[in-house]
Amino acid sequence: MTTYVLALDQGTTSSRALLFNRRAQVVALEQMEFRQYYPQPGRVEHDAEEIWNTQLAVARACLRKAGVSASEVAAVGVTNQRETTVIWDRRTGVPIAPAVVWQDRRTSDVCEALMSAGEAPLVTGKTGLRIDPYFSATKIAWLLDNVPGARARAERGELAFGTIDTWLMWKLTGGALHATDVSNASRTLLCDLRTGQWDDELLQLFNVPETLLPEIVPSSDVLGYTDPELFGAPIPIAGVAGDQQAATFGQACFEPGCAKNTYGTGGFLLMNVGETPRESLHRLIATAGWRLDEDPTQYALEGSVFIAGAVVQWLRDGLQFFKSAEEIESLARSVPDSDGVYLVPAFVGLGAPHWDSDARGLIVGLTRGTTRAHIARAALDGIAFQCAEVLDAMQRDAHTPLKELRVDGGASRNNLLMQFQADISGVPVIRPAITETTALGAAFLAGLATGVWTDCSEIASMWRVDRVFEPAMSQDQRDTLMNQWTRAVGRARKWNQ
């Protein structure tokens, strides 16, 4: 009997399911987009029930497409958009409000007040994170304080909190499992990075009742079983990690110093730093990578770009530049460069290394000769410029130049973008043969716990290169373009001053 692993890849704009065989090949893939809600400027919400319904639908469709029964699936791995916050009724399983998405900035004032009160050193020292609306803690408190009766219900133990991994595992097990792994817990501002446990001092600071919280579990272990009614037979849930940590695992970045960039809705660069968390001196964050059963936690440095692929969606849906996201490459290639146009996609502020909630997107350098193609080219360049800033900070923290950058995610298939990323960063960009590394990482974590794969060495042996993009830009040209980009970012940060 052939053994398969089912990966549930729940992202910011779509729910996906991928079935992998023992050779880590994609046997079937299904995807469904779901609705994005923008009730006010700076606010982003999801319907958690819609997330669950689409995720279940694509999982079932994936098995049907492959002609595979639940009994042939060794394990389910879950990977998820991180920090997005759901609170639901423990008895009914119904969310008390829309999910507050990681991009949401509604708690900016709360975060600024905490920083003004001098709490940043305590929080960063314990969590490796910055006090920022990006993370879950202030989102939880906002929901408790703004949904009538929620705080009292939480203190009575009637409510449950979870990031999307926790929500999905709760639903998959019919409410039997309320858990999160260390990689997701480390993104809440409530978990001590070194102990991997919820921290009482942080819970008090952010005013979050411990009764809400899930159990923190390993990223690779048999955690529970799916409700038999969902797929026809119970399947072990054996792997879970936040999407960026899962992608790092799927890219086989098992050695300290190995780095990857995922181009999704945002852009996320992670570098493995080993078994000891490293504090960033250049405005990056420290995060848990993964923990395999009883092994020590692996840690990473991370730089998060809030808007990457989402700028392409904006050009498609908001400005109607093209009908499909794939068309941007041919449009951008129709001009030799952006002709001095710079697009800073600070639609929800700027992430690392700026961390500016008030920044807003802008396009500068427009002339009468500017065309849609120039703006499309500037949008792709803007993705690469942002990632280059993070990569520079990462190398400074690591005290050593990177030899290569491994890439994945939807936009990594854009050759024009990948070549410009190599040029502006000054390092080879390596795209693997399997770019579905987020789902693959979740599958690997689940398969390790159930004997589909024996160890990380076997997994590393399956990583294959598709294409290497070598930098071909002079240092002078690189410096000139980065200086112009820095000026554009400066204007985006001062838009409301």
C-alpha positions in Angstrom: 0.0 0.0 0.0 1.3 3.4 -1.0 1.7 5.9 1.9 0.7 9.5 1.5 0.9 12.6 3.6 -1.9 15.3 3.4 -0.7 18.8 4.0 -3.3 21.5 4.8 -1.8 24.9 3.8 -4.1 27.6 5.2 -3.0 31.0 3.9 -4.0 34.6 4.0 -6.0 34.6 0.8 -6.7 30.9 0.1 -7.0 27.5 1.6 -5.0 24.7 -0.1 -4.5 21.0 0.3 -1.7 19.0 -1.2 -1.1 15.3 -1.1 2.5 14.1 -1.2 3.9 10.6 -1.7 7.0 9.2 0.0 9.2 10.8 -2.7 7.9 14.2 -1.7 6.1 14.6 -5.0 2.8 16.4 -5.3 0.2 13.8 -6.2 -2.8 16.2 -6.0 -3.4 19.9 -5.2 -6.6 21.8 -4.6 -7.1 25.5 -3.7 -10.0 27.8 -2.9 -9.8 31.5 -2.3 -11.9 33.1 0.4 -13.2 36.6 1.1 -11.1 39.4 2.6 -12.9 41.9 4.7 -11.7 45.5 5.2 -14.2 47.1 7.5 -12.1 50.2 8.1 -8.8 51.6 7.0 -6.0 49.5 8.6 -8.4 46.7 9.6 -8.4 43.2 8.0 -10.7 40.4 8.9 -11.5 36.8 7.9 -14.5 34.6 8.5 -13.1 31.7 10.5 -16.0 29.5 9.6 -15.3 30.2 5.9 -11.6 29.3 6.4 -12.6 26.0 7.9 -15.2 25.2 5.3 -12.8 26.0 2.4 -10.0 24.0 4.1 -12.2 21.0 4.6 -13.5 21.2 1.0 -10.1 21.3 -0.6 -8.8 18.5 1.6 -11.7 16.2 0.6 -11.3 17.3 -3.1 -7.6 16.5 -3.0 -8.2 13.0 -1.8 -10.9 12.5 -4.4 -8.7 13.8 -7.2 -5.9 11.4 -6.2 -8.3 8.4 -5.7 -6.8 8.0 -2.2 -8.8 6.9 0.8 -8.2 8.1 4.4 -6.7 4.7 5.3 -3.9 5.3 2.8 -2.9 8.6 4.4 -0.2 8.2 7.1 -0.7 11.7 8.6 -2.0 15.2 8.2 0.3 18.2 8.5 -1.1 21.7 9.2 0.5 24.9 8.3 -1.1 28.3 8.6 -1.1 32.1 8.2 0.4 33.2 11.5 -0.7 35.7 14.2 -4.3 35.8 12.9 -6.5 35.6 15.9 -9.7 33.6 16.5 -11.7 33.3 19.7 -14.6 30.9 19.8 -17.1 29.4 22.2 -15.8 26.1 23.6 -19.2 24.5 23.8 -20.6 25.4 20.4 -17.3 26.0 18.5 -18.8 29.2 17.0 -16.4 32.2 16.8 -17.5 35.2 18.8 -16.3 37.7 16.1 -14.5 37.8 12.8 -10.9 36.6 12.9 -8.5 39.6 13.2 -5.8 39.0 10.5 -2.1 39.4 11.0 -2.1 42.5 8.7 -4.6 44.3 10.9 -3.4 47.5 12.6 -6.3 48.3 14.9 -4.2 48.0 18.0 -1.5 50.4 17.0 -2.4 52.9 19.7 -2.3 50.2 22.4 1.2 49.1 21.2 2.5 52.7 21.1 1.2 53.2 24.7 3.0 50.0 25.9 6.2 51.2 24.2 5.9 54.7 25.8 5.4 53.0 29.1 8.9 51.3 28.7 7.6 47.7 28.3 9.6 47.0 25.1 12.8 45.6 26.7 10.7 43.2 28.8 8.7 41.9 25.9 11.6 41.7 23.4 13.8 40.0 26.1 11.2 37.3 26.7 9.7 36.8 23.3 12.3 38.0 20.7 9.5 40.1 19.2 8.6 43.8 19.0 5.5 45.2 20.5 3.5 45.5 17.3 -0.1 45.0 16.1 1.2 42.3 13.8 1.3 39.8 16.7 -1.6 38.2 18.5 -1.6 39.5 22.1 -3.2 42.9 21.5 -5.6 41.4 19.0 -6.9 39.0 21.7 -7.3 41.8 24.2 -9.1 43.9 21.7 -11.6 41.2 21.0 -12.2 40.6 24.7 -12.8 44.3 25.3 -14.9 45.0 22.3 -17.2 42.0 22.0 -19.9 42.4 24.6 -19.4 40.0 27.5 -16.4 38.3 26.0 -13.9 39.1 28.8 -16.2 37.8 31.5 -16.9 34.6 29.5 -13.1 34.1 28.9 -12.4 34.4 32.6 -15.1 31.8 33.3 -13.3 29.4 30.9 -16.1 29.5 28.3 -14.0 30.7 25.4 -10.9 29.4 23.5 -8.3 31.4 21.6 -6.2 30.1 18.7 -4.2 31.1 15.8 -5.4 29.4 12.6 -3.5 26.2 13.3 -5.3 25.8 16.6 -8.7 26.6 15.0 -8.2 24.0 12.3 -7.0 21.3 14.7 -10.0 22.0 17.0 -12.3 21.6 14.0 -10.5 18.6 12.6 -10.8 16.7 15.9 -14.3 17.8 16.7 -13.1 19.9 19.6 -10.9 17.2 21.1 -7.6 19.0 20.5 -6.9 22.6 21.7 -3.2 23.0 20.9 -0.6 25.0 19.1 3.0 24.3 18.3 6.0 26.3 19.5 6.4 28.1 16.2 2.9 29.5 16.3 3.0 30.2 20.1 6.2 32.2 19.6 4.2 34.7 17.4 1.7 35.7 20.1 3.8 37.9 22.4 2.7 35.6 25.2 5.3 32.8 25.0 8.7 32.8 26.5 11.0 32.0 23.6 13.5 30.1 25.7 11.1 27.9 27.7 8.5 27.5 25.0 5.8 28.1 27.6 3.1 30.7 28.2 4.5 33.5 30.5 2.5 34.8 33.4 4.1 38.2 33.3 3.3 38.7 29.6 -0.3 37.4 30.1 -0.7 40.1 32.8 0.9 42.8 30.7 -1.4 42.2 27.7 -4.4 41.4 29.9 -5.0 37.9 28.4 -6.6 35.2 30.7 -4.7 32.0 30.7 -7.9 30.0 30.5 -8.2 31.0 26.8 -4.9 29.5 25.7 -4.1 26.2 23.9 -1.5 23.7 25.0 1.9 24.2 23.4 3.1 21.0 21.7 6.0 19.9 19.4 5.8 20.7 15.7 6.3 17.0 14.9 4.4 14.5 17.0 1.1 12.6 16.9 -1.1 15.2 18.4 -4.6 13.8 17.8 -6.8 12.2 15.1 -9.3 13.7 12.7 -13.0 13.0 13.3 -13.7 9.8 11.3 -16.8 11.5 9.7 -14.6 14.1 8.0 -12.7 11.7 5.7 -14.2 8.3 6.3 -11.5 7.2 8.8 -9.4 8.8 11.5 -6.0 10.2 10.3 -3.2 11.2 12.7 -2.5 14.9 12.9 1.2 14.7 13.3 2.8 18.0 12.1 2.0 21.6 12.7 4.0 24.8 12.1 3.4 28.4 11.1 3.7 28.9 7.4 7.1 30.6 7.3 8.7 28.1 9.7 7.2 25.2 7.7 8.6 26.7 4.5 12.1 26.9 6.1 11.8 23.3 7.1 10.5 22.4 3.6 13.6 24.2 2.1 15.8 21.9 4.2 17.3 24.8 6.1 18.5 22.6 8.9 21.9 24.1 9.4 22.6 27.4 11.1 23.1 30.2 8.5 20.8 28.7 5.9 18.2 31.2 4.8 15.0 31.3 2.7 12.5 33.8 1.5 8.8 33.0 0.9 7.0 35.3 -1.5 3.3 35.1 -0.5 0.9 37.8 0.5 3.9 39.2 2.3 7.6 38.4 2.1 9.2 36.4 4.8 12.9 35.8 5.2 14.1 33.3 7.9 17.6 32.3 8.8 18.3 29.2 11.0 20.4 30.2 14.0 20.5 26.8 15.8 19.4 25.8 19.3 19.9 29.2 20.9 17.7 32.2 20.1 19.7 35.3 18.8 18.6 38.8 19.6 18.6 41.1 16.6 20.5 44.4 16.7 19.0 45.5 13.3 15.3 45.5 13.9 14.6 41.9 13.0 12.8 39.4 15.3 13.8 36.2 16.9 11.4 33.3 16.5 11.0 29.6 17.2 11.5 27.5 14.1 10.3 24.1 15.1 10.6 21.4 17.7 10.8 17.7 16.6 9.2 15.6 19.4 11.7 15.7 22.3 14.6 17.4 20.4 15.7 21.0 21.3 13.8 23.8 19.7 15.5 25.2 16.6 15.4 29.0 16.4 15.5 31.6 13.5 16.0 35.2 12.8 13.1 36.6 10.7 12.3 39.7 8.8 8.7 40.2 7.7 7.6 42.3 4.7 3.9 42.9 5.1 3.0 43.4 1.4 4.7 41.4 -1.4 2.4 39.3 -3.6 -0.5 41.4 -2.3 0.7 44.3 -4.4 0.2 42.2 -7.5 -3.3 41.3 -6.3 -3.9 45.1 -5.8 -2.8 45.8 -9.4 -5.1 43.0 -10.6 -8.2 43.7 -8.5 -8.0 47.3 -7.4 -6.5 48.9 -10.5 -7.5 46.1 -13.0 -4.1 46.2 -14.7 -4.5 42.6 -15.8 -6.9 39.7 -15.3 -4.5 37.2 -13.8 -1.5 37.7 -11.5 0.7 35.7 -13.9 0.3 38.4 -16.5 2.4 40.9 -14.5 5.7 39.4 -15.7 5.0 39.8 -19.4 3.7 43.3 -18.8 6.7 44.3 -16.7 9.1 42.7 -19.3 7.7 45.0 -22.0 9.8 47.8 -20.6 13.6 47.7 -19.9 13.1 49.1 -16.3 10.8 51.1 -14.2 12.0 54.4 -15.8 12.6 55.9 -12.3 9.2 54.9 -10.9 9.2 53.5 -7.3 6.2 51.8 -5.7 6.3 51.4 -1.9 3.5 49.1 -1.0 3.0 50.2 2.6 -0.7 49.5 2.5 -0.8 48.4 6.1 2.4 50.1 7.3 6.0 48.8 6.9 7.4 45.7 8.6 11.1 44.9 9.1 13.4 46.7 9.4 11.3 49.9 9.7 8.3 48.8 11.8 6.3 51.9 11.0 2.5 51.4 11.4 1.8 54.9 10.1 3.6 54.5 6.7 1.3 54.4 3.7 1.8 53.2 0.1 2.9 55.6 -2.6 4.2 55.7 -6.1 6.8 58.3 -6.9 8.8 59.3 -10.0 5.8 59.5 -12.4 6.2 61.4 -15.6 3.9 61.9 -18.6 5.7 58.9 -20.2 4.9 56.5 -17.4 2.8 53.5 -18.5 1.0 50.6 -16.8 4.1 48.5 -17.6 6.4 50.9 -15.7 4.2 50.7 -12.6 4.0 46.9 -12.9 7.8 46.8 -13.1 8.1 49.1 -10.1 5.7 46.9 -8.2 7.9 43.8 -8.7 11.0 45.9 -8.0 9.4 47.1 -4.7 9.0 43.5 -3.6 12.7 42.8 -4.2 13.8 46.1 -2.6 11.9 45.4 0.6 13.4 41.9 0.8 16.9 43.2 0.1 16.6 45.6 3.1 15.7 42.6 5.4 18.5 40.5 3.9 21.0 43.2 4.6 19.9 43.4 8.2 20.0 39.7 8.5 23.6 39.5 7.3 24.6 42.2 9.8 23.1 40.2 12.7 24.7 37.0 11.5 28.1 38.6 11.2 28.7 36.7 8.0 27.6 37.2 4.3 25.0 34.8 3.0 26.2 32.4 0.3 22.7 31.9 -1.2 19.0 32.7 -0.7 16.5 29.8 -1.2 13.1 31.0 -2.4 9.6 29.7 -2.6 6.0 30.9 -2.8 3.9 31.9 -5.7 5.9 34.9 -6.8 9.1 32.8 -6.9 7.9 31.5 -10.2 8.3 35.0 -11.6 11.8 34.9 -13.3 12.0 38.6 -13.7 11.4 39.2 -10.0 13.9 36.5 -9.1 16.6 37.9 -11.3 16.1 41.4 -9.9 16.1 40.0 -6.3 19.5 38.4 -7.0 20.8 41.6 -8.6 19.7 44.0 -5.9 20.7 41.6 -3.1 24.0 40.6 -4.5 23.6 36.9 -3.7 22.5 33.9 -5.8 18.8 33.2 -5.6 18.0 29.5 -5.7 14.6 28.2 -6.6 14.0 24.5 -5.8 12.3 22.1 -8.1 9.4 21.9 -5.6 8.3 25.5 -4.8 5.4 24.2 -2.6 7.8 24.3 0.3 5.3 25.5 2.9 3.0 22.6 2.4 6.0 20.3 2.0 7.4 21.4 5.3 4.1 20.5 7.0 4.1 17.2 5.3 7.7 16.5 6.3 6.9 17.3 10.0 3.9 15.0 9.9 5.8 12.2 8.0 8.7 12.3 10.4 6.4 11.7 13.4 4.7 8.7 11.6 7.7 7.0 10.1 7.1 8.0 6.5 10.6 9.6 6.5 13.3 8.6 9.0 15.2 11.8 9.7 16.2 15.2 8.4 19.1 13.8 6.4 16.6 11.8 4.3 14.5 14.9 3.8 17.6 17.0 2.8 18.5 14.4 0.2 15.1 15.1 -1.6 15.7 18.9 -2.0 16.5 19.6 -5.6 17.4 22.8 -7.5 15.3 24.1 -10.3 17.1 27.3 -11.3 19.9 29.5 -9.9 19.6 33.3 -10.5 23.1 34.8 -10.3 23.5 38.5 -9.5 24.6 40.4 -12.6 24.4 44.0 -11.4 27.4 46.2 -10.5 27.8 47.4 -6.9 27.5 51.0 -8.1 24.2 50.4 -9.8 22.9 48.4 -6.8 23.9 51.3 -4.5 22.2 53.9 -6.7 18.9 52.0 -6.9 18.9 51.2 -3.1 19.6 54.9 -2.3 16.6 55.9 -4.5 14.5 53.2 -2.8 15.5 54.5 0.6 14.4 58.0 -0.4 11.0 56.7 -1.6 10.5 54.8 1.7 11.3 57.9 3.6 8.5 59.7 1.9 6.1 56.8 2.6 6.9 57.1 6.3 6.2 60.8 6.4 3.0 60.8 4.3 0.9 62.1 7.3 3.3 64.5 8.8 
